[in-house]
Amino acid sequence: MIYPVVREVAVDGIPVATACRVLQVSPSGFYDWASRGPSARDWDQALLIERIRHAHSASHATYGHRRVHAELTLGRRLAVSHGRVERLMRACGLAACDPPASLRLHPP
């Protein structure tokens, strides 16, 4: 989507019409996009991110994307793919922490 780039350039002081001409998009399309609210997918994704954060923090940040996905699908009965959970966790900077050395099964 090119419209967020137009918004960032406009914040820097470049007129929207100029930014749209250079990026080859119509100004009316930009203003139409800017006036819309979040889509249903955006709302669903925000809710899913909150649930992922909760499951991750409930595990004391020890669960990675596989266990968080299992928690969401088996424990909370959500229909979500493991790839989406992995992508959202990566985007949010969530990852499993390494276990203490005394709990590792194999030495490094």
N, C-alpha and C positions, 0 to 999 in steps of 0.2 A: 504494500500500500504506500503510495507516494505522498498522500495528503499529510501525514505526520511530519514529513520532511518540509513541506511547504509551511506548516505551522512553526517549526523550529527556525526556519529562515526568516519568517515574518517577525518572530520575537527578536531576532538580531537586528531588525530595523530595515530590512529589504521589503518593499511593497509586495503585497500578495499577487498583484497582477504581473509584476516582473518575475517573481518566483514561478508562477504558473506558466508563463510564456517560456521560460528557460527549461522547465521540467516537462513541457508539452502536455499540460493538463488544463482544463477549463477552470476559470475562477468560480463560475457558478457551481461546478461540481465540488470544488473545495468548500465553498460556503454551505452547500447542501450537506456535505459530510460533517462539517463542523457543528451544524445545528442539530444533528441527530444525537439521540441518547445511546447508551450502551445497548448492544444487541443481546438477545436471549443467551447466545453462546458466551458472551462476556460475563453475564450474571452467573451462569452455570459454572464457568471457569473460576470466578472469584469465590464461589461457595465451595468448590472442590479444593481450591488452594487452602482455604481455611480448614477444611477437614483433613487435608494432608498435613498441614502444620500441627494440628491438634494430635493426630496419630503419631507424628514424629516426636513431638515434645512429650507425649505420654510414655513413649518408650525411652525417655531420657536421651534422645538423639542417637539411639543405637540401631534403629531400624533404617535400612536402605530402601530403595524403591520396591524391591520384591516383597519385603515383609509389610511395607505400608500398603502396597496393592492388595496383599492377602487380608490385611486388617479391614480395608475398605470394602472388599468384595465379599469376604466370608463373615467378618464380624459385623459390618454395618449394612450389608446387603445393597451396596451401590453397584451399578453397572458401569464400570470404567475399565478401560484397557490398561495393561501394564505399561505400554509405551507412552500413554498420556500422563500417567503418574510419574514415570521417569523424566519426561520432558518438563513437567511442571516443577518437580523437585529440583532439577538442574537449574531452571530459570530462577527459582527462589533461593538457590544456594544451599539447599538441604542435602545432607549426605550422612551416611552412617559413620560413626566414629570408630576408631580401632579399639578393640578390647584391650584391657590391661595385659601386660606381658605375662602375668601369672595365670591368666585365663586362656591364653592362646594354645591351640592344640598342637601346632607345629612351630618350632622356633623359626625366626625369620632368616 
